[in-house]
C-alpha cells in the first residue's frame, strides 16, 4: 500500500510541475518569445547538470576510493571493536548513503550553479567595450563578463574540493585509514595520498583565486572611493600575486609529500602561507594605509580619485553632460518672461498626483472602472502645437462590482477589460477648476481619436485582473461587459475579444492544466469556457517585459500612449552591472526613492546594487492584445549587444519604431533619479575639490509633504526651453541644494538638471538631442531660494496664508500641488497650483489658485497668468496657458448670461464677513456641545467660502506689485565658507 501511495504522490507532484512548465511554454509561444524560455531553461538545465555531475562525481569517488582503500584490520582490538560497531550500524544503509550523499550535495550544487546562468551566457557571448581600465589595461568587458564567470567557476570548484575532501577524510576515518592514537595520528598510505591530492587541488584553486583577486581590486568599494586606491595598487595587488605563487608552491609540496611520504615540508609551507596571508594580506596594507597614506592622503590618492571620477561618470552616462554657469537674478523685472514665452505658455498646472480623483468623478462612469492614483505626463500635437498632457486609461476594477455579482463567471468572463483613454491639457483648466479634457467620454472622443480611429479597450494594464477568459466562436453571443451605452435608457454594450491575447484554453487538456495553475475548478467546469477561449494572464506591462527580457531591470513607471491606432504601454528597460571598474556603486532602491515610491504611487526598483546602467531597451505592450515589442534603443551598449547574441530574435532595432511611438518616447525616470543622485558628488571633476567635499549637493526634500520627512522631491516632466536652446523640448527636470547633513541643509539652489526627452516623430530616427543632460550651475553667492525656501515663502506670506487659512477652517481641504522649478526670466521661477477639495466621498480637487515666486517676491491669483503679472510688475512679458480664464465670472442663475454682480470687492468682503461670523457661531456651538448647530455652522462656512471664491474671480487684475515675503523668511542666509558647505 505504501509504495502505491508514494507512486501516486509522485505522479501528482510531477503532473503539477508539468502543468506549470507547459503553461509557461504556451504563454511564451503565444507571445512570440519562446526563444527566451527555451534558451534560458536549457542553459539552466545544462549548468545544473554540469554542477550536479561535478559535485556528485567528486563526492562519490572520494567516498568510494576511501572505502576501497580501507585497511584489512585495525591496529588494535579496542579500536577494531569500535570501528566494527560503527560499520555494523552503517552497513545496512551503506550503499544508499554512498549514492544518496553525493546526490544530495549534487542537487544543492547544481541549483546554486544554475542561478548563475546570466554570468555563463555573458561570458560566452561577450562584446568588447573598446575601453581599457586604467590599472591593468584590460578591456572593460573582462570585468563585466569574464571576471564574474571566472569567480563563479573558481568558487564552485573550491566548494567541490572542500566537500569531496571532507567526505573522503570522514570515510577514511570511519573505516580505519585515519586513527587518533596516543603516539599521534595514524594515516594509511591511501589516506595520505587522498589528503595530499585534496590539499594540492585546494591550494591551486586558492592560488587562482588570489590571482583573480588582483583584478577585483579595481571593483572594490571598501575604501572612501570605489576602485583600487593607493594602498590597493602598492600593497594589496602585489601581495595577492605573491600569495598566488606561494599557494601553488605549497600545492607542489603536497604532491611531493604524497610521493615520498614526508609531510614536514607541506605542513611548514601551509603554516607559512597562513602567516604570509595574515601579514601580507592584512597587516602590511594596514601599515601602508595608516603610516603612509593617511598623513598625505589627498596627494597620494589624487590619481585614483581621478580614475573614480572618470569611470563613475562614464558608467552612469554622466560623461557627456553639458554644464553651464547660470547667473540667475532674483529681481522680477517687467516683461522678463518675453524670451521664454513658449515655456510660459506650457507651464503645467495639473498635478498628476492630485488630479486622479477629478478624473474618477468626472470620467469613471461605472464603479467597476478606476484610474491610477498617479496619472502620467505626456505630450501630443494639438492644432499644430505640442501640448503637455496629463493622461490615464480607464482600467477595470472588478473588486467594485456589486457583492452579489462577484461570482467566478463575472470576475473572469464578464468583467474582463477597461475602456478608453482620458487626457487633459496640462496647462489649462476650466473656470471652476476642473481639468480641460482633450480626450474623454464613453464612447471615447477627442483630439486623440475615437472608437473608429483607435482601439479603446484595455485588456492589459497595471490593475488588470489576475486572469480572464475571452473569445468565442463566430456567431456566439457576446458575454463580456464592454461599456455603458451612450444613449439614455439603453443597456450596457457587450463585446467579444477578437485578438490573439493569450494561450488557447478551449481544449480539455489545456483547461485541466490552467485549472491546476490557477487552482480553480470553475475554470474546468464552467460553460463560460468554449473551444475558442483564450486565457489572459500576467497582464501588467512591467511584468510582461520582465518575463520576456529577464536580463533587464525594468523602470518603475509604465505609461500609456495612443499610437498607431492602439493604446500602448511604453516601458523602459535597463542593462545594469555591479562590476564596472572604478565606478561608485549605488543601491537602486535608495537612489530612486522619493515621495512617489514611498507613497506607493510608483513602483520601487529592487534592492540591488549597480555601478553601471544604460537605458538599452524601449518596450511597448499593446493594451488590447498584450503583444510585447522590444526595441534595442541603445544599440551601442556592449551588454545589450551580448544579450542580442543570446536572444537574436527577441529585439528589434529602433529603426523599426514608428513615428507615433517615437514621439512618445521619453527619458526614463529611474535612470534620471540614479544619475541625479550621483551628480550630487560627481558634478565635481577636480580630484582635490572632490576629496575635500567642498561642493557636494543633495536633491531637496519634497516641500509639499507636510511631515517634512526628508524624502526626496520627485523629478518633473515639462516642456521647457533651456537657456542654450532655441525652442522648448519635453524635459525631465530636477534641482539641487547644498549637501544635507543630519537632515539639515541650506535650502538655496545650487543646480538645475534637465534631460531632453524629445526623440522626434520621424519613424526609425532618434533625434540627436534626445537624452542630452544639461546642468545649470548657480553661483552660491547669488543666493537663489531653493524649493524649501520657496514653499516657506508661500506659507508665510500674509496675504497667501490669510486666504489659505480661511479656506482650511471650512469644510474644505487645501491641497498644495507639485512645486515646479523653471529657469526662466533670467532667474528661477517657482510655480505651485493650489487645489480645493470639499468633504464627502464624491468630492474631488479643483484648481482654485496658483502660487508663483521669483527671488524674494510672491504672486497669488486665480490663474497663473494673473499671478505672473503680479510677480513681474503688471506685465510678465508672456501669456500663460490659462490666460483665457482671466476675468471670467460665474453666471448668475437669476439672470442667465449676465455677470452675477458688479462690485466684486464688496461681494468678497461680504462673503468673508459671513464666513467669519459662521466660524464664530461654530466655535460657540462646539463649546456648548451643540453638534447639530456646529454642523450647520460648517455648512454656512463652506457656502460663504464658495461665494468668496466666486467674488474674487470678478475682481479685475490691476497689475499690483507682487507681495514680498516677510523679512524674517525672505532674506537668504549668509554664504558660508567653502568648508562649511562641504
N, C-alpha and C positions, 0 to 999 in steps of 0.2 A: 504493500500500500504506500509506504513512504517513498520508494523510488518513483512510483507513478505520480505522486503529488509533486515531487521535485521536477519531474519532466514537464508536467502541466504548467508549473510555475515558470519554468524556463521558457516554455513556448509562449506564455502570455507576455512575459517581460520582453522576449525577443520580438513579438509582434508589435508591442507598443513602441519599441525602439525603431522598428521598421516603419511604422506609421509616421513617426516624426521625421525620419530621414526622407521617406518618399514624398511626403507633403512638401518638404523643402525643395526637393527636386522639381516637383510640379510648379511651385511658386517661381523658382529661378528660371525654369524653362519658359513659362508663360511670359515672364518679363523680358526674356531675351538675354539673360545673364547667366545661363547655365555654365558658361566657361568659368566664371568666378567660383561657383560652387564646386565644380569638378576639380579645378586646379587647386584650390585651397585645401579641399579634403583629401585629394590624392597625395599632395605634399605632406599634409599632416599624418596621413596613414603611413607614408614612406618613412618619414622621420621617426614616427612612433615605432615602426617595425625595426628600423636600424638601432634606435636606442634600446628597445627591448632585447634585440638579439645580442647586442654588445654586452649589456649588463647580464643577461641570462647566461650567455656562454662563459663570461668571465667568472661569475659566481659558481656556476655548475662545475666547470673544470677545476676551479680552485678547491671545491669540496671533494670532487671525485679523485683528483690527484692526491690530495691529502689522505683520503680514505684508503686508496690503493697502496699508499706508501706507509701504512700503519705497521708498527713492529709486530713480529710474531709473538713476543712475550714482553711483559713489563719487567722493569729492573728488579722489583722485589714483590713478595707476596701481598703485603698490605696494599700497595698501590694497585697491584693486579686485581685484588678483590674490589677495591673502589671502582676501578675502571670497568670491571665486569658488571658491577651493579648498574652503572650509568648506561653502559652499552646494551645491557639486557632490557632496560626500560625503553631505550630508543629503537631497538631492533624491529619491533612490530611496525613502526611507522617510518623507519629509516628511508625507505625508497620514496615515500610520499614527501618527506622533508627534503630530501636531496633534489627532488624535482620542484616541489612547491615553493621552497625558499627562493631559488633563482627566478621562478615565475613571478613571485610577489615583488621582488626587487626590480625585475624587468618591467612589470606594469607601471610601477612608480617612475622608473627612469624614462620609459617610453612616453608617458603622459607629460612629464616635465620637458622632455626634448621636443615633443610635438608643439608645445606652446611657443616655441621659438621659430615657428615656420617663416615668419617675415624676415628674420635675420638670414635664414638659409636662402630664401629666394633673392633677397637683395644682393647677397654675396655672389651668387651665380649669374646675376643679370645686371651687375653694376655698370653705371655710366660714369665716366670721369667728370670732375668739376672743371678741370683746366686751371686749377689754382692750387698752389702748394702751401703747406703750413710753414710758419717762419722758423721752426726749431729743427725738424728733421728733413724738411724738403719733400715730404710725401704729399701726393695728391689728396685733396680733402675727401675724396671718395674712399680712400683707405680707412679713414677714421669713422665714416658713417656707414660703410657697407662691408669692409673686410675685417677690421679690428673687432667689432661686436661678434662676428661669426667665429673668429679665432678664439676669443674669450669664452664663448659658449662651448666650443669643442674642447678646449683645454680644461675648463671647469668640469665638464661632463666626464672626461676621461679620468681626471683626478678622483672624482666620486667613484667611478667604476673600480679603479685600482684600490682605493681605500676599503670599499665594501667587500670586494673579492678577497683582498688580503686578509681582512678581519675574519671573513668566513673560513678561509683556508687555515689560518692560525688556530681558530677555535676547534676546527676539525682535527688538526694535528694534536691539540691538547687533549681532546676528548678520547682519542684513540692511542694516546701514549707516546706520540712522537715528540712532544714537549712536556717536560715534567719539572715541577718545582721540588728541589731536593735540598737536603741540609748543606751539601757542598756547593750548591749553586743551581743553575738551570741546566737540565739535560735536554739537548735537542738532537734529534736524529739527523743524519746526512740529508735526507729528503726535506726535512723541515728547514734545515739551514739554506738549502738551495731555494726553497719556496720563499723564505723571508728575504733572501738576497734579491731575487727577481722582483718581488713586490717593492722592496726598498729602492732598488735601482729605477724601476719604472716610475715610482712616485717622484723621485728626485729629478729625473729627466723632465717630467711634466712640470715639476716645480720650477726648474730652471727655465723652461719655456715660458712659464707664467711670469717669472721675474723679467724675462726679456720683453714680453708684451707690455708689462707694467711701465717700461720706459716710455712707450708711446702714449699710454693712458695718462701720463703726467700732464700732457697738454690739454686734457679734458677735465682736469681736477677742479673741484670747487671748494677745496679745503682752506684756501687762503683768502685774503681780502678781495682778491680779484681772480677770475677764472683763468685757468691755464697754468703752464709751468712758469713759476716765478724764479727769482734768483737762486734761492735755496734748492728748488727742484732741478734747475739746469746744472748747477755746480756741485750739488751733493747727492740728491736723490737719484737722478738718472744715471750718473756714473756708478753709484753703488749698486743699483739694480743690475747693471751689466756685470759687475764683479760677482754678485750673488748668483747670477745665472750661470756663469762659468764655474763657480765653486760648486754649485749643485750638481752639475754634470760630472765634475771631477770626483765628487763623493759617490755618485752613482757608479762610476767606473770602479771605485774601491769596493763597492758591494759586489760587483761582478767578479772581481779578483778574489774576494773573500770566499765566494761560492765555489771557486775553482780550487783554491789552495787550503780552504778550511780555516784560515786565520781571520779573526774578527776584530782584532785590535785596531787596525787602520780605519775601517769604515766607522767604528764606534767613535774613534778620535775625530775623524773627519766630520761626522754628524754633529758632534759637540761643538767643533769649531764653526760649522755652518750656522748653528743656532746662535752662538756667541756673536759671530760676524753679522748675522741678521739684526740682532739687537743693537749692536754698536753702530754698524754702517747704515742700517735702515732706520734707526730711531735716534740714537744718541748723537751721532755725527751731524745729521741735518738740524737737530735742535741746537747744537752748539753754534753752527753756522748762522742760524736764524737769530739766536739771542745775542751773540757777541760780534757778528759781522754785519748782519743785515739791519737789525733794529736801530743801531746808532746812526746809520746812514741810509735809511730805508728809501727815502724819496729819490736819492741819487742812484742807488743800486737797482731799484725796481722800475726806474723810468722806462727802460726799453721794453720791459714785459707789460707794463701798464699800456704802453702804446699798442702793443700787439693785441691786448684785450680790447682796447677801444676799437681798433680797426676791424677785428674779426667779429666782435659783437654787432657792430653797425652793419657789416656785410650779411651776417647770419639772419638778422631781423629785417633786412631791406631798408636800413636807415642810411646807407652809404651814399645814396643819390638825393638825399633830402636837400631842398633849396632853403637856405637860411638868409633872411633879410632883416636888417635893422628897421624897426618901426618907431619913429619918433612921435609917438601919439600925443595929441594935445588934449587937455582937459577943458578947453574953452569951447562952448557950444555957440559957434558963430552963425549968424543969419545966413541961410542958403547953403550951409556946409554940406548938405547931402546931395546937392546937384550932380556932382560927379558919380554918385552912387545911386542914381535914380532907378535903375533896373533892379538893383539889390533891394532898395527900399520898397519897391512895388511888390516884391516877392517875399517879404518877411512873413514867416509863418506865425499865425495867431492860434490855430487849433493845436492843442496839446494832445498828441495821440494817446497819452496815458490817462487823460481825464475824460475824453470825449466818447468813450465806449458806451457809457450809459445813455448818452444822447442818441447814438446810433441804434441802440437797443429799443429805446422808447419810440423812436420815430420810424424805424425800419425793420423791426423784428417780425411784426405781423402775427406770428404764432408762437406759443410758449415753447414749442419744440425746435425753435431756431435760437441761435445765440451768436454773439460777436465776442472776439477775444478781449481780455481785459486791457491789453495794449494793442493799439492799431499800428499800422505801418505808414511810413512816409515814402512816397514815390513821386514821380513826375510824369505828366502826359502833355501832349501837344493839344492845345485848345485854341481854336481860332488863329492858328499860325504861331502861337506863343507857347513857351514851355510853362506849364502850371504845376507848382508844387501841390501835391495831393495827399490827403490822409485817406487810406484805403483799407478795406476789410472785406472778407467774404462772409456771407450769411451761412454759418455752418449748422449742422444738425446737433441737437441736444436731446436725445431720446429720453434722458432721465426726467425731462419735464413733461413727458406725455402723462395724461391723467392716470392716476394709480390703478384704476380698474381696467386700463387698457395696456398695462405693461407686461403682457404675456410674451412668450418667446416669439410668436409669429409677428407681433407688432415690432418688437425690438430688433428683429433680424431680417424680416422680409418686407414689412410695410414701411417702416421709417428707416430709410437707407441713405439719404443724402440731403445736403443743404441746397440752397438755391441763391445764386446771384451775387454780384459784386456791388458794394456800396462805397462810393467815393465822394469826398467833399473837398472844396477848394481850401488849401492851407492858409491862404492869406485873406480870406473874406469870411463874413458871417452875415446872417440876416439881421434886420433891425432889432429884433427881440432876442438876439444872441444865439440863435440856432446855427448849426452848420449849413453852409450853402452847397447843396449837393450837386455833383456833376453826374452821378450815376446812382439811381435809386429805384425803388418800387418793385412790385411784383404784378405783372411781368417786368423784367429788368429793362429800364430805358435810361438813356442819357448819352453823353458825348462819347462814351467808350463803346457804345453799341447797344443792340437789343437782342432779343431771342433769335432773330433771324441772322444776326451777324457774328454772334459768339455763343458758345455753349455755356449756359449759366449754372448747370447742375454740378454740385460739389460732392463727389463721392469720396475723395481723398483729401484730408485736411488735418489740422492739428488737433481737432476734437472729434474725429470720426469714431463711430462705434468699433468695438474690437473686431467684429466681423459681420458681414451682411450677405444674404443670398439674393442674387439678382439674375435677371434674364428669364426668357420664356420662349416657347416655340412661336412661330408666326401665327397670328390669329388668336392667340390665347389672351384672355382678359388681363388688363394691367392690374397689378396689385400694389405697386409702390406709391406711397403718398408723395406727390410731386410738389405742388404749390397751391396756395389758396387761389380761388378763381378771381379774375379781375372784374367780375360783374356781381353786383349785389343780388343775393338770393340764389346764386348758383353754388353747387357743392365744390369741394376741392378737386383739383385735377389729379388723375392717376397716370402712371408712367411705367414703362418697361425699359430697363437698361439695354442699350444697343451696342455697346463697345466690347472690347476684349480686355477686361479689367482684372480677371483672376482665373485661377485654375477651374476646370470643369468639375462640378460636384454632382453631376447628374447620374453617373453610373453607381450601382450599388456598392462596388468595391471602394470607390472614392468617398462615398458617403460614410462608409464604415471607418475609413482612415481619418476623415475630418471629424467624425463623431468622437473618435479617440483623442484626437489632437485638442479639440475644444471641450472634451468631456461633456458632451451634450447628446442625450438620447433623442431629443426633439429633432435634431438635425437629421438623424437617421430615419425617423418615423413620420415627420411632418409632410403633409401634402403641399407645403409651400416650396418644396424642392422638386424640380421637374427635370426631364432629360437635358434641357438646355441651360440649366442653372450654373452660375459661376459663384465662387465664394471670394469675397473681397476681404483681405485682412492685411496686417502690417501697413496701415493706411497713413501714418504720419509721414510727411515728406522727408523729415530728417532721418527717420528710422529706415525708410526705403533706401535712401542714399547710403547710409551706414552699412546696410546689408549687401548692396551690390558693389560697394567700394570699401572693404574693411580696412584698407591701408590708409584711409583718410580720417582726419579729425574734422568733424562737421560743425560749422558755425551754429551758435545757439539760436539764431533767428532766421527762419524761413519766411519769405514774404511773397504775397500773391501779385500777379500782374496779368492783365488782359492782353494777350499777344497771339497773333496768328489765328484769331477766331476761337481761342480757348482761354480758360483760366489756368495759368501755370504757376506753380510754386518755384521760386528761384532759391537755390541752396548753394552756399559757398562751402568748399572743401579745402582742407589744408594738408599738405605734406609736412611732417614735423620730424625732428630728431633731437636727441639729447647728447649727441656725440660730436658736435662741431667743435674743433679745437679753438681754445682761447675765447670762447663765447660764453657770456654770462647766462646762467640758467634762470628760467622763470617758471613758476608754478602757474599753469593756465587758469586754475580756479581762482587764484588770488589776483592775477593780473587782469582778469576780465570781470572781476566782481565790481558791481556798482549798485545803485538803488533799483535798477531794473531786475538784476538777478536776485538780490536779497528780498525783493518784494514778490518774487515769483512771476513777474511779467515777462521775463526772458529766461531761456534755458541756460543754466550754468555749464561751463565746459568742465571736462573731467579733471580730477585732482592729479594730473600728470605733469611731469617736469620736462621742459623742452629748452633747447638753446639754438634752434633753427626752425624757421617757419616760412612757408610760402603759400599764397592763395593759388594753388595749382589747378583747381578744378572748379568750374561753374556747372551746376547741375540744374535741370528742370524736371519737375514732376507734374504731370498732367492731372489736374483736379478732377477730371471726368473719368479717365480710364487708368490712372495711376502709372502710366508709362514713364520711365526714367531715361533721361538722356544726359550723359556725362561729356562735358567739353573740356579738352586739355587747354586751360586758359593760359597758364604759364608754361608754354611748351619748351622753355629753355631750362627748366628746373631738372637737374640730373636725377633727383629722387623720382620725379614723375616719369621721366624717360625710362628709368629702370622698371617701374611698375607697368609701363606700357609694353615692355618686352615680356613681362609675366602674363599680362592680360591684353593681348594685342587687339581683341575685338571689342573691348569694353568702352574705350574712349574715342570720341570723335574730335577732330581738330576744330578749333574755334572758327576756322574759315567756313565751316558749315552752319554756323549760327545765323539765324535770320536777323534782319534789321530790326524787327519788332522786339525780339529778345535782347538784342544788343542795346537797344535804347533804354532798357530797364535794368541792365546790369549796374551794380553799384559797388563801391568799395566796402568790403565786409567789416562789420562792427568789431568782432572779436579780434581780428588781426590788428585793427586800429587801436584797440584797447591795450593789446600787448605792446605795440610799438610806442604808444604814448607813455606807458609805464617805464619802458627802457629809456625813452628820450629824456625823462626827468634827470638822469645822470649823463647819458651818452650824447646829449647835445654838446657837451664839452669834448673837444678833440685834443686839447693840450694836456699831456700827461701830468705836468706839475700842478696845473689847476685842478685836474681830475683827482689827483692824490690828496690835495688839500680840501676837497669837497667844499669849495667856497661858493660854488654856483649850482647847487642841487635844487631841482624843482620837484613839486608834487602836483598831482591832479587835485583840484579843490574838492572839498566835500560838497554834496548836493545841498545848496542853501534852502531849497524849498521843503526839505524834510524837517519838520518841527523838532524831532527828537535830537537833532544835531549829533547823530551817532558817528559821524566821521566817514560814512560810506561815500565813495567817490561819485561825483556827478557823471551821468552818462554822456557820451558824445551825441551830437545832434546833426541830423541831415537837414540841409537847407540849400537853396540856390543863393550863391554868394560870389561876388566878384572880388578877388584878392587884389591888392594894390598893383601887382605886376600884370594882371590880366586885362584884356580889352573888352570882355563880356562876362556875364555871370556863368557859373557852372554849378552843377549839382555837387555838393561837397559834404564831407563828413568832418565835423569840427570838434575841437576841444581846447581848453585853456590850461595854463599853468600858473601856479603861485609859488612863492618860496617854500623850501622844504618844511614839511610838517614834522615836528619833533615832539613826541609825547602828547600828541593831539593839539599842539599849539602851532600857529603859523601866522605870519603877517599876510593878511589877505589882500595883497596888491598883485596886479597882473604882471607876470614876467614874460609870458609867451603865449602865442596863439597858433594852433596847428590845424591845418586843413588838408584833407586828402581829396584830390579830384576824382569824383565818381562818375564822370561823364565819359562813357565809352563810345559815344556817337550812335548813329542809327543806320549805318551802312552795313549791309549783310556781309559777314565774314571779315570785317575790317575793324580793328580795335584802334580807337583814337589814340594818337601819340601822347596826348596829355593825360590819359587815364592813369590813375594810380600815383600821380606826382604828389609828393608831400611838400607842402610849403610851411615853413615855420617863421613866424614873425617874432623877433626878439625885441622886447621893450626895455629900454634902459632903466635900471632900477631907480635912478634919481628922478625920473618923471613922476613916479608915484601914481600910476593909474589904478583906480579901485578895482579889486578883484570881484568875483561873483558874490562872495560872502559880504563884502562891504556894500555892494550894490543892493543886496537884499536887506541889509540893515538900514540903508538909506530909505528904502521903500517903507519898511516897518516903522521907522521913527519919524518920518516926515509928518508934521502936524496935520496938514490937510488930508493926506492919504490915510493916516492912522485914524483920524476922526471919522472919516467916511466908512472905512472898513470896520472899525469897532462898532459903529452904529448898525451896520449890516449883521455883524456877528451876534448882536444882542437879540435879534429877532429869531424867528423860527427857521432861518436860512443859514446855510453854511457857506463861508467864503473859502474858495479853493485857489491857491496860487498855482498857475501853470508853469511850464518849464521856462527857466531863465536863459534866454538866448544871448550869446555874446557875438557881436559883429564888429569887425574892424572897418568902420565907415566914417565919413566926415572928417578924416584925418585923425580920428581917435577911436575910442571903444564905446560902442552903443550897447546898452542892455535893454532887452525887451521882455516883458513878462505879462501874459494875459491873466486876467482875474475873472474867475467864474463864480457864479452864484447858484447854489443848489438848495432848493427848499426841502423840507422834510417830507417823508412819505415814500412808499415803496415804488411809486411810479415817477418819482422826481428824477431829474437829470440836470447836469450843469449847463448853464447858459453863459455865454461870454458877455460880460457887462462892462468891464473896464480894461484899460491897457495901461500898464506902468512902463515908463521909459526912464533911463538915466544916462547921462553923458558927463563925465567928470564929476563935478560936485552938484549938478543940477538934476532935478527930478521932474518928470511930467506925468500927469494923471488925467485921463479923459475917457469918454465912452468909446472912442475909436483910436486906433494907432495914429492915423493921420492927424487928428486933433492933438494928441499927446506930443507928437513930434513938433508940431507948430508951437506948442507951449515951450518945448525944450529949446528950440532954435529961434527964439525971439520973434515968433509970429510967422516965420517962413522957413521951413526946413530945406527948401530947395527941391523937394521931390514929393510926389504923391504916393502915399501908402496904398496897399491893395484895397483897404476898406474905406477909401475916401468918398465913395458914393453914399456911404451911410451918414456922412456929416449933415447935421441939421434935420435929419428925418425924424418925424414925431409920430407917435401912435395916433390912431384915428378915434375921434370922439363918437361913441355909439349913438349919442343923441342927435348928432348932425353928421351923417356919413359924408366922407370926402372933405371935411374941414378940420383944421387943427383943433385939438382939444384945449383951447385957452390960448391967450396971447401972452400973458405975463408969466413966463416960466420961472423967473426968480421968486415971484410971490408964491406960486404954487409949490416950489421947492421948500420955501420957508414954512408954509402952512403944513406940508407933509411931514417935515422934520419935527415941527412942534407937536403934531398929532402923534408921531412915533414916541417922542419924549414923554408925553402925557400917558401914553399907553404903557411905557416902561415903568413909570412911577406907579401906575394903577396895578400893574402886575406884581411889583415888589410888595406893595401894601397887601394885596390879596394873599401872596405867599406867606408873609409874616403872620397873617391872620389864620392861615391854614385853610383858606377857601380855594381849593384847587379848581373848582369849576370857574370861578372868577379869574383865576390865574390863566386858565386855558383860553378864555375869551380875550383876555388882555394880549396873549401871544398872537391870537388871530388878528387883532387890531394892529399890532406891531408889524406883522407881515404885510398887511394891506397898505399901511402907511408907507412902508419902505418901497413897495411897488410903485406907489404914487410918486415917491421921491425920485426913483429911477426914471420914471416917465417924464417928470417935470424937468429934470436936469438935461434930458435929451433935447428939450425945446430951447435951451439957452444957447444962443449963437456964440461961436468961438471968436473972441476978440483979440486973439494972439497975446495973451497975458505973458508976463515974464514967468519963466519956469521957477518953480518953488525950490529954493535952496534947502538942503537938509540942515538940521541943527549943527551948530559948530562942533559940538562935542563928538558927533558921529561923522561929521563931514570931513574934518581935517584928517588927511592921511598921516600915518605915523612917520616919524623921522627915519631917514635911511640909516640903517646900522652899518657898522664897518663890515668889510668882506668876511671877516672871521665870524661875525655874529650871524650872518646869513647862511653859513655852512651847516 
